[in-house]
Amino acid sequence: MSTGPSVPSTDTAAASAGNNIFAAVDIGTNSFKLTTIRIDPSSGRFITIKRLKEPVLLGLDTATTSSSSSATTISAESLDRAISALKKFQDDIQSDRRHTSHLRLVATSAVREAPNKSQFIETVKETLGLRVEVISGAEEARLIYLGVLQFIPVFSSTVLTIDIGGGSTEFTVGHKGKVLYSKSLRLGHVTLTAKFTNAAKMADVAKMREHIRNELETSGLIKEINKYKLDGVIGSSGTIKAIEKAVCKGYANKVEENVGVLEEFVNRDWRFTRGELGILVESLCDDEMEGRLKRKEFFERRAPFILAGTILLDEIFERLGIEEIEVSGYALAEGVIAEMIGDVLKGLDLNANARWRLVIKLASRFNNKKRMKAAMMCADIAREVFEGLKKLNEVHSGDKRDDELSVSLDGRDLECLDAACLLHSIGLYTGKKGYHKQSYRLIQDGDDLHGYKQEEIKLIALLVRYHRKKIPKKDVPEESSKEVKQKFRILCTIMRVSCAVQQCLPVNFQFKEFIDFPEGFKLVFSEGEARKQLTDVVQQVGGDMNESLGKELEQFRMVFKRNLSILVVA
């Protein structure tokens, strides 16, 4: 299977290849945000392991340098809050022993526009030893687009991304990872709120709209964007995500019982229409006490700025003729991280994370937390077996073989196996009887995995279909090449063993290792490193467990011409 599009590599990487933790700090006008991820080096996929956010409000209390300039000086109070926030981030990073060469701090509009930005940079460096990189509006737009590509599979589409920040809004037209056009306008929800809110905290909506329209028209933005035939519009960052959440939770429809924090596994639309935005704007313009209290309860710290951000987006919709916008959960920080990863992993697949998010979304829609946990454990076991067999295949690549390992396995094969493991139980929502067939239909007949090729979707669906019960015949998948059939046979055997083992294990062991011994393979589960504990008391899975695994272990022996033993360190 072919590899996907990639980030061009550079020579700036200094990080250890063994360190898979990356972190980025977004120094924004409204808040500072730390995003930390763990990367899977074999696929380029990453998962977010921590997010921290500090409401620094950099620039809200700044003093204007002159009456003729809109540039603002970062005040001593703002600088103190900034240092405090960055110190918290630094302490968190050091507590987890993450390598600082995988850390990057980027500052946007508030620092970029400040006359004393040099003082800000030097103070952070002298106080904390951290280097702050002030990026241009064009660079910010490019990194946001790169972050969006990690969330939504639109690499091959021409899309407009809109990112509303506290001090500026970034517009980018991108296609296949390249920026075709970008523009940064000094229109942000914090600066608009400060400029058009009076002492009584009442917003002058009419003047705010007039100012936004004037900026959009005089910037030349509308004319330039209209030159492109867009396949879609994508919004990112806090303001647009907050608007999507409000639409999703029925804020404007007065569905009070639905207002609250979203559950971890929830089927969100991640999009909203022009009409839905207009209804929300109307609701937020309610300046009565009841409306203010509702706004504060729902939007919390973002409440003072959400009206300005929503009106700004409403005007953008109007001027550009946008009817619907899709929302990305990733933005600048993830773009910064993706670029760092691209420096370390030569040729990062830009589609990997977006594809994987589609799998997670589908699994989360039909699985509860318990089934998600079991499915993830199944995927971990399958990955261990896959990697062990792949290494063995590489060692014996020149040997004449009569087993299935004569077929080469790659990262996309592993990705399909991972996806099948995560999705194998989604059919359980209709009941246990025949759930593997229901899972197969949900994958094969649905449009949820549109980031994958058709043959990959078919492979994932078939792996799910045959993960239990009837062992597939050698001609599955039908009308496929001999190599594809052999790959399916390998992956299906790995998945059947992994699912069966996961169901039999009494506890979730921290360590697992697939080891090649002269007498056969051993899959060892333990509380410590398996190889070091093989001299300890080891019990082989037996009794009822061994009986339930017998069918799968025999299938493994037939495919790989080697025995497989499941061992648990006592």
C-alpha positions as CSV (number, residue, x, y, z in Angstrom):
1,M,0.0,0.0,0.0
2,S,1.4,3.4,-0.9
3,T,2.4,6.1,1.5
4,G,0.6,9.3,1.7
5,P,1.6,13.0,1.2
6,S,4.3,14.2,3.5
7,V,5.8,17.2,5.2
8,P,9.2,18.1,3.6
9,S,11.9,17.4,6.1
10,T,14.5,19.9,7.2
11,D,17.8,19.7,9.1
12,T,16.6,21.5,12.2
13,A,15.7,18.4,14.2
14,A,17.9,17.9,17.3
15,A,15.6,15.5,19.2
16,S,16.4,12.0,20.2
17,A,14.7,9.4,18.0
18,G,13.7,7.5,21.1
19,N,11.7,10.4,22.5
20,N,8.1,10.3,21.3
21,I,6.7,13.3,23.3
22,F,6.2,16.6,21.6
23,A,4.9,19.9,23.1
24,A,3.9,23.3,21.8
25,V,2.9,26.5,23.5
26,D,0.6,28.9,21.7
27,I,1.1,32.4,23.2
28,G,-2.1,34.1,22.2
29,T,-3.9,37.4,23.0
30,N,-6.6,35.8,25.1
31,S,-4.8,32.7,26.6
32,F,-1.7,30.7,26.6
33,K,-2.1,27.0,25.7
34,L,0.2,24.1,26.2
35,T,-0.5,21.0,24.0
36,T,1.4,17.8,24.6
37,I,1.2,14.7,22.4
38,R,2.7,11.3,22.1
39,I,3.7,10.2,18.5
40,D,3.6,6.7,17.1
41,P,6.9,6.7,15.0
42,S,5.7,3.9,12.8
43,S,2.7,5.7,11.5
44,G,3.1,9.4,12.3
45,R,-0.2,9.3,14.2
46,F,-0.3,11.1,17.5
47,I,-2.6,11.3,20.5
48,T,-3.0,14.3,22.8
49,I,-2.0,13.4,26.3
50,K,-2.4,16.8,28.0
51,R,-3.8,20.2,27.4
52,L,-3.2,23.1,29.7
53,K,-4.7,26.6,29.4
54,E,-4.0,29.8,31.2
55,P,-6.2,32.9,30.7
56,V,-3.4,35.5,30.5
57,L,-5.4,38.0,28.5
58,L,-2.2,39.5,27.1
59,G,-3.1,42.9,25.7
60,L,-6.5,43.4,27.4
61,D,-5.1,45.8,30.0
62,T,-2.3,47.2,27.7
63,A,-1.7,50.9,27.3
64,T,-2.0,52.4,23.8
65,T,1.4,53.9,22.8
66,S,-0.2,56.8,20.9
67,S,-3.5,58.1,19.8
68,S,-2.6,57.6,16.2
69,S,-1.5,54.0,16.5
70,S,-3.4,50.8,17.3
71,A,-0.2,49.1,18.5
72,T,-0.3,48.3,22.2
73,T,2.4,47.9,24.7
74,I,2.5,44.7,26.9
75,S,2.0,46.1,30.4
76,A,4.0,45.0,33.5
77,E,0.8,43.2,34.8
78,S,0.4,41.3,31.6
79,L,4.1,40.3,31.5
80,D,3.8,39.0,35.1
81,R,0.8,36.9,34.2
82,A,2.6,35.6,31.1
83,I,5.7,34.6,33.1
84,S,3.5,32.9,35.7
85,A,1.6,30.9,33.0
86,L,4.8,29.9,31.2
87,K,6.4,28.8,34.5
88,K,3.4,26.5,35.1
89,F,3.9,25.0,31.7
90,Q,7.6,24.6,32.2
91,D,7.0,22.8,35.6
92,D,4.5,20.4,34.0
93,I,6.9,19.6,31.1
94,Q,9.9,19.0,33.5
95,S,7.8,16.9,35.9
96,D,7.1,14.5,33.0
97,R,10.8,14.5,32.0
98,R,10.0,15.5,28.4
99,H,13.0,16.5,26.2
100,T,13.0,20.3,25.6
101,S,14.3,19.9,22.1
102,H,10.7,18.7,21.3
103,L,9.2,21.9,22.7
104,R,8.4,25.0,20.7
105,L,6.8,28.3,21.9
106,V,5.2,30.5,19.3
107,A,3.7,34.0,19.9
108,T,1.0,35.5,17.8
109,S,-0.8,38.8,17.4
110,A,-0.5,40.4,20.9
111,V,3.3,40.0,21.0
112,R,3.8,40.4,17.2
113,E,2.1,43.9,17.3
114,A,3.6,45.1,20.6
115,P,6.3,47.8,20.4
116,N,8.1,46.1,23.4
117,K,8.0,42.6,22.1
118,S,11.8,42.4,22.4
119,Q,11.5,43.1,26.1
120,F,8.9,40.3,26.4
121,I,11.1,37.8,24.6
122,E,14.2,38.7,26.7
123,T,12.3,38.6,30.0
124,V,11.0,35.1,29.2
125,K,14.5,33.9,28.2
126,E,16.2,35.4,31.3
127,T,13.6,34.3,33.8
128,L,12.8,30.8,32.5
129,G,15.4,30.0,29.9
130,L,12.8,29.5,27.2
131,R,13.0,30.8,23.6
132,V,9.9,32.5,22.3
133,E,9.4,32.6,18.5
134,V,7.3,35.4,17.2
135,I,5.7,34.3,14.0
136,S,4.2,36.4,11.3
137,G,0.5,36.4,10.4
138,A,1.3,34.5,7.2
139,E,3.3,31.9,9.1
140,E,0.6,31.6,11.7
141,A,-2.0,31.0,8.9
142,R,0.2,28.3,7.4
143,L,0.7,26.4,10.7
144,I,-3.0,26.6,11.4
145,Y,-3.7,25.0,8.0
146,L,-1.2,22.3,8.8
147,G,-2.9,21.7,12.1
148,V,-6.3,21.4,10.4
149,L,-4.9,18.8,8.1
150,Q,-4.2,16.6,11.1
151,F,-7.9,16.7,12.1
152,I,-9.9,16.7,8.8
153,P,-9.0,14.6,5.7
154,V,-9.0,17.5,3.2
155,F,-5.5,17.2,1.9
156,S,-6.6,16.8,-1.7
157,S,-9.3,19.5,-1.4
158,T,-9.1,23.3,-1.9
159,V,-10.2,24.7,1.4
160,L,-10.5,28.0,3.2
161,T,-9.5,27.9,6.8
162,I,-10.7,30.7,9.2
163,D,-9.1,31.0,12.7
164,I,-10.5,33.7,15.0
165,G,-8.0,34.6,17.7
166,G,-8.0,37.2,20.4
167,G,-6.1,39.8,18.4
168,S,-6.3,38.7,14.8
169,T,-8.1,36.4,12.4
170,E,-6.1,34.2,10.0
171,F,-7.5,33.2,6.5
172,T,-5.8,30.6,4.4
173,V,-6.6,28.9,1.1
174,G,-4.8,25.6,0.9
175,H,-4.5,22.6,-1.4
176,K,-2.4,19.4,-0.9
177,G,-0.5,20.9,2.0
178,K,0.5,24.1,0.1
179,V,-0.8,27.6,1.0
180,L,-2.3,29.2,-2.1
181,Y,-3.3,32.4,-0.3
182,S,-3.2,33.7,3.3
183,K,-4.1,36.9,5.0
184,S,-4.0,38.0,8.7
185,L,-6.4,40.7,9.7
186,R,-6.2,42.6,13.0
187,L,-9.7,41.6,13.9
188,G,-9.9,39.5,17.1
189,H,-12.6,38.8,19.7
190,V,-10.6,40.4,22.6
191,T,-9.6,43.6,20.7
192,L,-13.1,44.0,19.2
193,T,-14.6,43.6,22.7
194,A,-12.2,46.2,24.2
195,K,-12.8,48.6,21.3
196,F,-16.6,48.5,21.2
197,T,-17.7,47.8,24.7
198,N,-18.6,50.7,27.0
199,A,-18.1,51.1,30.8
200,A,-21.4,49.5,31.4
201,K,-20.2,46.4,29.5
202,M,-22.7,47.0,26.7
203,A,-21.5,46.3,23.2
204,D,-22.1,48.7,20.4
205,V,-23.0,46.0,17.9
206,A,-23.8,48.4,15.0
207,K,-20.4,50.1,15.2
208,M,-18.6,46.8,15.6
209,R,-20.2,45.4,12.4
210,E,-19.4,48.6,10.5
211,H,-15.7,48.3,11.6
212,I,-15.5,44.6,10.6
213,R,-17.1,45.3,7.2
214,N,-14.7,48.1,6.5
215,E,-11.6,45.9,7.4
216,L,-12.8,43.0,5.3
217,E,-13.5,45.3,2.3
218,T,-10.4,47.4,2.3
219,S,-8.1,44.4,2.9
220,G,-8.7,43.0,-0.5
221,L,-9.4,39.6,1.2
222,I,-12.8,39.0,-0.4
223,K,-11.6,39.7,-3.9
224,E,-8.6,37.3,-3.5
225,I,-10.6,34.4,-1.9
226,N,-13.3,34.6,-4.6
227,K,-10.6,33.7,-7.2
228,Y,-10.6,30.2,-5.9
229,K,-13.1,27.4,-6.3
230,L,-13.4,26.2,-2.8
231,D,-14.4,22.6,-1.8
232,G,-15.1,23.6,1.7
233,V,-14.6,26.1,4.6
234,I,-13.1,25.0,7.9
235,G,-13.0,27.0,11.2
236,S,-10.6,26.4,14.1
237,S,-9.6,27.6,17.6
238,G,-11.6,28.5,20.7
239,T,-14.2,31.0,19.4
240,I,-15.4,28.9,16.5
241,K,-15.3,25.7,18.6
242,A,-17.3,27.5,21.3
243,I,-19.9,28.5,18.6
244,E,-20.1,24.9,17.3
245,K,-20.6,23.6,20.9
246,A,-23.4,26.2,21.5
247,V,-25.1,25.1,18.3
248,C,-24.7,21.4,19.1
249,K,-26.0,21.9,22.6
250,G,-29.0,24.0,21.5
251,Y,-27.9,27.2,23.3
252,A,-30.0,29.5,21.0
253,N,-33.0,27.1,21.2
254,K,-33.3,27.4,24.9
255,V,-32.7,23.7,25.6
256,E,-31.5,24.4,29.1
257,E,-31.2,20.8,30.1
258,N,-28.6,20.1,27.4
259,V,-26.3,22.9,28.5
260,G,-23.1,21.6,30.0
261,V,-19.8,19.9,29.4
262,L,-19.8,17.4,26.5
263,E,-19.2,13.8,27.3
264,E,-15.9,12.2,26.2
265,F,-17.5,10.0,23.6
266,V,-20.2,12.0,21.9
267,N,-21.4,12.2,18.3
268,R,-20.8,15.9,17.5
269,D,-21.5,17.3,14.1
270,W,-18.4,19.5,14.1
271,R,-20.1,21.8,11.7
272,F,-22.9,24.5,11.6
273,T,-24.7,26.5,9.0
274,R,-25.2,30.2,8.3
275,G,-28.7,30.0,9.6
276,E,-27.7,28.4,12.8
277,L,-25.0,31.1,13.3
278,G,-27.5,33.8,12.7
279,I,-29.9,32.4,15.4
280,L,-27.0,32.2,17.9
281,V,-26.0,35.9,17.2
282,E,-29.6,37.0,17.9
283,S,-29.6,35.1,21.1
284,L,-26.2,36.5,22.3
285,C,-27.3,40.0,21.6
286,D,-29.8,39.7,24.5
287,D,-28.2,42.1,27.0
288,E,-30.9,41.6,29.7
289,M,-29.7,40.2,33.0
290,E,-31.0,36.7,32.2
291,G,-29.2,36.6,28.9
292,R,-25.9,37.7,30.5
293,L,-26.2,35.1,33.2
294,K,-26.9,32.4,30.7
295,R,-24.0,33.5,28.6
296,K,-21.6,33.4,31.6
297,E,-22.8,30.0,32.7
298,F,-22.4,28.4,29.3
299,F,-19.3,30.1,27.9
300,E,-17.5,30.6,31.2
301,R,-14.2,32.5,30.7
302,R,-15.0,33.1,27.1
303,A,-18.3,34.8,27.9
304,P,-17.1,38.4,27.8
305,F,-15.7,37.9,24.2
306,I,-18.1,35.4,22.6
307,L,-20.5,38.1,21.2
308,A,-17.6,39.9,19.4
309,G,-16.3,36.6,18.0
310,T,-19.7,35.5,16.8
311,I,-20.5,38.8,15.2
312,L,-17.1,38.8,13.5
313,L,-17.8,35.3,12.1
314,D,-21.3,36.3,11.0
315,E,-19.9,39.2,9.0
316,I,-17.3,36.9,7.4
317,F,-20.1,34.5,6.4
318,E,-22.0,37.4,4.9
319,R,-19.2,38.9,3.0
320,L,-17.8,35.6,1.6
321,G,-21.2,34.0,1.0
322,I,-20.4,31.0,3.3
323,E,-23.4,28.7,3.9
324,E,-21.7,26.1,6.1
325,I,-18.5,25.7,8.0
326,E,-16.8,22.5,9.3
327,V,-14.9,22.8,12.6
328,S,-11.5,21.5,13.3
329,G,-10.5,20.4,16.8
330,Y,-6.8,21.1,15.9
331,A,-5.3,24.4,15.0
332,L,-2.0,26.3,15.5
333,A,-0.5,24.1,18.3
334,E,-1.0,20.9,16.3
335,G,0.4,22.5,13.2
336,V,3.5,23.5,15.2
337,I,3.8,19.9,16.5
338,A,3.2,18.4,13.1
339,E,6.1,20.4,11.7
340,M,8.4,19.4,14.5
341,I,7.5,15.7,13.9
342,G,8.2,16.2,10.2
343,D,11.7,17.3,11.1
344,V,12.2,14.1,13.1
345,L,10.3,11.6,11.1
346,K,11.4,12.1,7.5
347,G,8.3,12.2,5.3
348,L,5.4,12.6,7.7
349,D,2.1,11.4,6.3
350,L,-0.1,14.5,6.5
351,N,-3.3,12.3,6.3
352,A,-2.5,9.9,9.0
353,N,-4.0,11.8,12.0
354,A,-7.1,12.9,10.1
355,R,-7.8,9.3,8.9
356,W,-7.3,8.0,12.4
357,R,-9.7,10.6,13.9
358,L,-12.4,9.2,11.6
359,V,-11.8,5.8,13.1
360,I,-12.0,7.1,16.6
361,K,-15.1,9.1,15.8
362,L,-16.9,6.0,14.4
363,A,-15.8,3.8,17.3
364,S,-16.9,6.4,19.8
365,R,-20.3,6.8,18.3
366,F,-21.3,3.1,18.9
367,N,-19.0,2.0,21.8
368,N,-19.4,2.9,25.4
369,K,-16.3,3.6,27.5
370,K,-15.9,0.0,28.6
371,R,-16.0,-1.3,25.0
372,M,-13.6,1.4,23.9
373,K,-11.1,0.4,26.5
374,A,-11.4,-3.3,25.5
375,A,-11.0,-2.4,21.8
376,M,-7.9,-0.3,22.5
377,M,-6.4,-3.2,24.5
378,C,-7.1,-5.5,21.6
379,A,-5.3,-3.1,19.3
380,D,-2.3,-2.9,21.6
381,I,-2.0,-6.7,21.6
382,A,-2.4,-6.9,17.8
383,R,0.3,-4.2,17.3
384,E,2.8,-6.2,19.5
385,V,2.2,-9.3,17.5
386,F,2.4,-7.5,14.1
387,E,5.6,-5.7,15.0
388,G,7.2,-8.9,16.2
389,L,6.3,-10.8,13.0
390,K,7.4,-7.8,10.9
391,K,10.8,-7.7,12.5
392,L,11.2,-11.5,12.0
393,N,10.2,-11.1,8.4
394,E,12.9,-8.4,7.9
395,V,15.6,-10.6,9.5
396,H,14.7,-13.5,7.2
397,S,14.0,-11.4,4.1
398,G,16.4,-13.3,2.0
399,D,15.4,-16.8,3.1
400,K,13.2,-19.1,1.1
401,R,9.9,-19.4,3.0
402,D,6.8,-21.5,2.7
403,D,4.8,-19.5,5.3
404,E,2.7,-16.3,4.9
405,L,5.6,-14.1,6.2
406,S,7.0,-14.0,2.7
407,V,4.6,-11.1,2.1
408,S,6.0,-7.7,3.1
409,L,4.0,-5.7,5.7
410,D,4.0,-1.9,6.0
411,G,2.6,0.9,8.1
412,R,-0.7,1.2,6.2
413,D,-1.3,-2.5,6.9
414,L,-0.8,-1.9,10.6
415,E,-3.1,1.1,10.4
416,C,-5.9,-1.0,8.9
417,L,-5.3,-3.6,11.6
418,D,-5.5,-0.9,14.3
419,A,-8.7,0.4,12.8
420,A,-10.3,-3.0,12.6
421,C,-9.4,-3.7,16.3
422,L,-11.0,-0.4,17.4
423,L,-14.1,-1.0,15.3
424,H,-14.7,-4.7,15.8
425,S,-17.3,-4.3,18.5
426,I,-19.4,-1.4,17.2
427,G,-22.1,-3.7,16.1
428,L,-22.8,-4.7,19.7
429,Y,-25.2,-1.7,20.0
430,T,-27.9,-4.0,18.4
431,G,-27.0,-7.0,20.6
432,K,-24.4,-9.7,20.9
433,K,-25.9,-12.1,18.3
434,G,-24.1,-11.7,15.0
435,Y,-22.6,-8.3,16.1
436,H,-19.5,-8.9,13.9
437,K,-21.7,-8.9,10.8
438,Q,-23.4,-5.7,11.9
439,S,-20.0,-4.1,12.5
440,Y,-19.0,-5.2,9.0
441,R,-22.1,-3.5,7.5
442,L,-21.6,-0.2,9.4
443,I,-18.1,0.0,8.0
444,Q,-18.6,-1.3,4.5
445,D,-21.9,0.5,3.8
446,G,-21.2,3.8,5.6
447,D,-19.3,6.9,4.6
448,D,-17.5,7.4,7.9
449,L,-14.0,6.4,6.7
450,H,-13.9,8.5,3.6
451,G,-10.2,9.4,4.3
452,Y,-9.3,5.8,3.4
453,K,-9.1,4.2,0.0
454,Q,-11.9,1.8,-1.0
455,E,-9.7,-1.2,-0.8
456,E,-8.5,-0.2,2.7
457,I,-12.1,0.2,3.9
458,K,-13.0,-3.2,2.4
459,L,-10.0,-4.7,4.2
460,I,-10.9,-3.2,7.6
461,A,-14.5,-4.3,7.2
462,L,-13.5,-7.9,6.3
463,L,-11.1,-8.1,9.3
464,V,-14.0,-7.0,11.5
465,R,-16.4,-9.5,9.9
466,Y,-14.0,-12.5,10.4
467,H,-12.5,-11.6,13.8
468,R,-14.7,-14.3,15.4
469,K,-16.8,-17.4,14.6
470,K,-16.1,-18.7,11.1
471,I,-12.5,-18.7,9.8
472,P,-12.4,-17.2,6.3
473,K,-11.4,-19.3,3.3
474,K,-8.2,-18.6,1.4
475,D,-10.0,-16.8,-1.4
476,V,-11.0,-13.9,0.8
477,P,-11.0,-11.1,-0.3
478,E,-12.6,-12.2,-3.5
479,E,-11.3,-10.7,-6.8
480,S,-8.1,-9.7,-5.1
481,S,-4.4,-10.4,-5.9
482,K,-2.6,-13.3,-4.2
483,E,-0.5,-10.8,-2.2
484,V,-3.7,-9.0,-0.9
485,K,-5.2,-12.3,0.1
486,Q,-2.0,-13.3,1.9
487,K,-1.9,-10.0,3.8
488,F,-5.5,-10.4,4.8
489,R,-4.8,-13.9,6.0
490,I,-1.9,-12.6,8.2
491,L,-3.9,-9.6,9.6
492,C,-7.0,-11.7,10.2
493,T,-5.0,-14.3,12.1
494,I,-3.3,-11.7,14.3
495,M,-6.7,-10.0,15.0
496,R,-8.5,-13.2,15.9
497,V,-5.7,-14.1,18.4
498,S,-5.6,-10.6,19.8
499,C,-9.4,-10.4,20.3
500,A,-9.5,-13.8,21.9
501,V,-6.6,-13.1,24.2
502,Q,-8.0,-9.7,25.3
503,Q,-11.3,-11.4,26.3
504,C,-9.4,-14.1,28.3
505,L,-6.9,-12.0,30.2
506,P,-8.0,-11.5,33.9
507,V,-6.4,-8.1,34.2
508,N,-4.9,-5.4,31.9
509,F,-1.2,-6.0,32.1
510,Q,1.2,-3.1,31.8
511,F,3.8,-4.9,29.7
512,K,3.4,-7.3,26.8
513,E,6.1,-8.7,24.4
514,F,6.1,-11.0,21.4
515,I,9.3,-13.2,21.6
516,D,10.7,-15.7,19.1
517,F,12.0,-18.9,20.7
518,P,13.3,-22.1,19.0
519,E,10.2,-24.0,20.1
520,G,7.8,-21.3,18.9
521,F,6.5,-17.8,19.6
522,K,5.6,-16.6,23.0
523,L,3.3,-13.7,23.8
524,V,4.1,-12.7,27.3
525,F,2.1,-10.5,29.6
526,S,3.7,-9.1,32.8
527,E,3.9,-6.3,35.3
528,G,7.6,-5.7,34.2
529,E,9.6,-6.2,31.1
530,A,8.8,-9.6,29.8
531,R,12.3,-10.8,28.8
532,K,13.7,-10.0,32.3
533,Q,10.9,-11.9,34.0
534,L,10.9,-15.1,32.0
535,T,13.1,-16.7,34.7
536,D,10.4,-15.9,37.2
537,V,7.4,-18.1,37.9
538,V,5.4,-18.2,34.6
539,Q,2.0,-19.8,34.2
540,Q,0.8,-20.8,30.8
541,V,-2.8,-19.8,30.0
542,G,-4.7,-23.1,30.5
543,G,-8.0,-24.6,31.5
544,D,-11.0,-22.8,30.1
545,M,-8.8,-20.0,28.7
546,N,-6.7,-22.4,26.7
547,E,-9.8,-24.2,25.4
548,S,-11.3,-20.9,24.2
549,L,-8.0,-19.9,22.5
550,G,-7.4,-23.3,21.0
551,K,-9.1,-22.6,17.7
552,E,-7.2,-19.3,17.2
553,L,-3.8,-20.8,18.2
554,E,-4.3,-23.6,15.7
555,Q,-5.1,-21.1,13.0
556,F,-1.9,-19.2,13.9
557,R,0.1,-22.4,13.6
558,M,-1.4,-23.2,10.2
559,V,-0.7,-19.7,8.8
560,F,2.8,-19.1,10.2
561,K,4.0,-22.8,10.6
562,R,5.0,-22.0,14.2
563,N,3.3,-22.5,17.6
564,L,2.2,-19.6,19.7
565,S,2.0,-19.8,23.5
566,I,0.3,-17.2,25.6
567,L,2.2,-16.7,28.9
568,V,1.3,-14.7,32.0
569,V,3.9,-13.8,34.6
570,A,2.5,-14.9,37.9
